[in-house]
Amino acid sequence: MIIDLRSDTVTKPTPAMRRAMAEAEVGDDVYGEDPTVNRLEQRAAEIAGKEAALFVPTGTMGNTIAVKLHTEHGQEVICEARGHVLNYELAMMAWFSGCVARPIFAQSGILRWEQIRPEIRPLGPHWAPTGLIEIENTHNMAGGTVYPLDVIREIADGAHELGLKVHMDGARVFNAAEALGRPVREIVAPVDTVMFCLSKALGAPVGSMLAGRAVQRHQCPRDAHCHALRRGSCRLPAGAGGDRAGGGRRYGTRARRLSYTYLPE
């Protein structure tokens, strides 16, 4: 028996997942008539405690959509210096959204409001104004550090007071939930949008979810930004079927086994 610890993404679908993919009920996703995708999105929104959720093939796509929804061209996105959204997403922040990063180094990867506040820039004649604050929970390149709940709340409260949105790259937020002993919906409640991966800790073969009010159909038309970016990227029902089969199980045991999370002092 070989135990592969290179990544929590090298897992393979179970027979039940493969069966679910093969037998998935399908429909036209453009018209919102794919029942498998619709059920998955509804369940993801419920788990996250958000108004709506969107199924996408990758976490990078989910983060890209979130940045686009919350910003305008020529704005800055505040993020941690080692964050995935800055270093491992093909410069999509600039390429797709026309934004630049304002990276802040945090020793444990956990940004705090006292670090963020001085870096927020208003509209001015010589610089890009701040458009979004992004946090990563758990923070992969900082060793899987977990944001304390009070830190998330303080960042979100400060941002909202200034009219700014907060997006959480929660690719491994289920690991954070296990480490904190708190439900995902409580962890992500203060932020405006959250992306989480179904293929990390949950054991599904592919896919990520983007959840939040901003992805509701009437605010994010299917032929614009998020839905247009998603369409044609993969055969949605096949992935969604496996994700429902895998993600429907309790995630705790798997999160404990695969997580490298720890709480910063």
TAKAGI-V628530 format. One record per residue. RES is the residue in one small letter. PHI is phi in degrees with one decimal (none if undefined). OMEGA is omega in whole degrees, -180 to 180 (none if undefined). BURIAL is I if it has 24 or more other ideal C-beta (glycine too) atoms within 12 Angstrom, else O. Layout:
# TAKAGI-V628530
<<RES;PHI;OMEGA;BURIAL> <RES;PHI;OMEGA;BURIAL>>
This chain:
# TAKAGI-V628530
<<m;none;180;O> <i;-107.7;175;O> <i;-105.6;-176;O> <d;-96.3;-178;O> <l;-105.0;179;O> <r;-61.4;-175;O> <s;-160.9;174;O> <d;-85.5;179;I> <t;-105.2;-174;I> <v;-91.9;177;O> <t;-68.7;-180;I> <k;-119.4;-178;O> <p;-65.1;177;I> <t;-77.9;175;O> <p;-54.7;178;O> <a;-64.5;177;O> <m;-65.9;180;I> <r;-62.3;178;O> <r;-63.5;-179;O> <a;-62.5;179;I> <m;-65.8;-178;I> <a;-67.6;-174;O> <e;-103.0;-175;O> <a;-59.7;174;I> <e;-74.8;-174;O> <v;-118.7;177;O> <g;-166.2;-177;O> <d;-83.8;-178;O> <d;-69.8;-180;I> <v;-60.0;179;O> <y;-90.0;-179;O> <g;71.4;-174;O> <e;-111.0;176;O> <d;-90.8;-173;I> <p;-65.7;-179;O> <t;-67.7;178;I> <v;-64.1;-179;I> <n;-61.1;180;I> <r;-67.1;179;I> <l;-62.7;-180;I> <e;-64.1;178;I> <q;-64.2;-180;I> <r;-66.2;179;I> <a;-63.2;178;I> <a;-62.5;179;I> <e;-63.9;-179;O> <i;-63.5;-179;I> <a;-83.0;-178;I> <g;68.7;-178;O> <k;-113.3;-176;I> <e;-69.7;-176;O> <a;-157.0;177;I> <a;-144.9;-178;I> <l;-130.0;177;I> <f;-85.3;177;I> <v;-132.5;-177;I> <p;-68.0;-172;I> <t;-137.3;175;I> <g;-66.3;177;I> <t;-58.9;178;I> <m;-64.6;179;I> <g;-62.3;178;I> <n;-65.0;179;I> <t;-60.7;179;I> <i;-63.1;-179;I> <a;-61.5;179;I> <v;-60.4;-180;I> <k;-63.2;-177;I> <l;-67.0;-172;I> <h;-96.3;-172;I> <t;-126.4;171;I> <e;-123.8;178;O> <h;-54.9;177;O> <g;89.2;178;O> <q;-103.5;177;I> <e;-104.7;173;I> <v;-117.9;177;I> <i;-80.2;-180;I> <c;-152.1;177;I> <e;-75.1;-170;I> <a;-61.3;-180;I> <r;-101.5;-174;I> <g;-64.8;180;I> <h;-61.9;-176;I> <v;-61.8;-180;I> <l;-90.5;-168;I> <n;-101.8;-171;O> <y;-133.7;-177;O> <e;-129.5;171;I> <l;55.8;180;O> <a;57.4;-178;O> <m;-64.5;177;I> <m;-55.9;179;I> <a;-84.1;-173;I> <w;-64.3;-174;O> <f;-94.4;-174;I> <s;-105.6;-180;I> <g;67.8;-179;O> <c;-113.4;175;I> <v;-118.7;-179;I> <a;-87.0;169;I> <r;-117.9;-175;I> <p;-74.5;176;I> <i;-126.6;179;I> <f;-82.3;175;O> <a;-122.6;-174;I> <q;-53.6;-179;O> <s;-99.1;-176;I> <g;83.2;-177;I> <i;-99.7;177;I> <l;-71.2;177;I> <r;-125.2;-173;I> <w;-59.1;-180;I> <e;-66.7;173;O> <q;-83.5;-175;I> <i;-74.2;-172;I> <r;-53.9;-179;O> <p;-67.0;-177;O> <e;-93.0;179;I> <i;-76.5;-175;I> <r;-115.3;176;I> <p;-79.1;175;O> <l;-63.2;-179;O> <g;-154.9;-175;O> <p;-80.1;-171;O> <h;-123.4;-174;O> <w;-145.9;177;O> <a;-83.8;179;I> <p;-75.2;178;I> <t;-71.5;179;I> <g;-114.6;-173;I> <l;-161.4;170;I> <i;-113.5;-178;I> <e;-121.2;176;I> <i;-125.7;-177;I> <e;-118.1;-173;I> <n;-140.3;5;I> <t;-79.7;-178;I> <h;-90.9;-171;I> <n;-61.6;-173;I> <m;-75.0;174;I> <a;-94.4;176;I> <g;97.3;178;O> <g;83.5;-180;I> <t;-67.8;-175;I> <v;-111.0;176;I> <y;-71.4;170;I> <p;-62.7;-176;I> <l;-61.3;-178;I> <d;-67.2;178;O> <v;-70.2;177;I> <i;-60.7;-179;I> <r;-63.1;-179;O> <e;-65.1;178;I> <i;-63.2;-178;I> <a;-65.6;180;I> <d;-62.2;180;O> <g;-64.7;180;I> <a;-64.5;-177;I> <h;-65.0;177;O> <e;-62.8;179;O> <l;-96.8;179;I> <g;80.3;-179;O> <l;-104.9;177;I> <k;-97.1;178;I> <v;-125.9;175;I> <h;-112.8;176;I> <m;-106.9;167;I> <d;-79.2;-177;I> <g;-105.2;-179;I> <a;-46.8;-180;I> <r;-118.4;-178;I> <v;-65.6;177;I> <f;-70.3;172;I> <n;-66.9;177;I> <a;-62.6;178;I> <a;-61.5;179;I> <e;-67.1;-179;I> <a;-66.2;-178;I> <l;-85.7;-175;I> <g;69.9;-179;O> <r;-126.4;179;I> <p;-68.3;180;O> <v;-56.3;-177;I> <r;-59.5;178;I> <e;-73.4;-180;O> <i;-65.9;-174;I> <v;-95.8;-177;I> <a;-55.1;-176;I> <p;-72.4;-174;I> <v;-87.9;-176;I> <d;-82.6;175;I> <t;-140.4;176;I> <v;-140.5;172;I> <m;-109.3;172;I> <f;-135.6;-177;I> <c;-91.7;175;I> <l;-84.1;-177;I> <s;-94.2;179;I> <k;-119.1;179;I> <a;74.7;179;I> <l;-90.3;172;I> <g;82.3;178;I> <a;-75.8;-174;I> <p;-75.2;-174;I> <v;-164.2;167;I> <g;107.0;176;I> <s;-141.5;179;I> <m;-124.2;171;I> <l;-116.5;-175;I> <a;-123.7;178;I> <g;152.5;-180;I> <r;-61.5;-175;I> <a;-63.6;-178;I> <v;-96.7;175;I> <q;-61.5;-172;I> <r;-59.5;-177;O> <h;-76.7;177;O> <q;-99.2;-178;O> <c;-130.9;-174;I> <p;-54.5;-175;O> <r;-64.3;-180;I> <d;-92.6;178;O> <a;-121.5;178;O> <h;15.9;-166;I> <c;-70.9;-175;I> <h;-72.7;177;I> <a;-65.8;180;O> <l;-65.5;-177;I> <r;-74.4;-171;I> <r;-59.1;177;I> <g;82.3;-177;O> <s;-79.0;179;I> <c;-162.1;174;I> <r;-83.1;-168;I> <l;-57.7;-175;I> <p;-59.8;-179;I> <a;-62.0;178;I> <g;-68.0;-176;I> <a;-65.1;178;I> <g;-61.7;178;I> <g;-67.3;-180;I> <d;-67.7;179;I> <r;-67.4;179;I> <a;-69.2;-179;I> <g;-80.6;-176;I> <g;-74.1;-180;I> <g;-72.9;178;I> <r;-79.2;177;O> <r;-63.1;-174;O> <y;-87.9;-168;I> <g;-57.3;-177;O> <t;-60.1;-178;O> <r;-68.8;179;I> <a;-63.6;179;I> <r;-62.7;-175;O> <r;-72.2;-170;O> <l;-101.5;-174;I> <s;-75.6;170;I> <y;-116.1;-173;I> <t;-78.8;168;I> <y;-153.7;-179;O> <l;-91.0;178;I> <p;-70.8;178;I> <e;-72.6;none;O>>
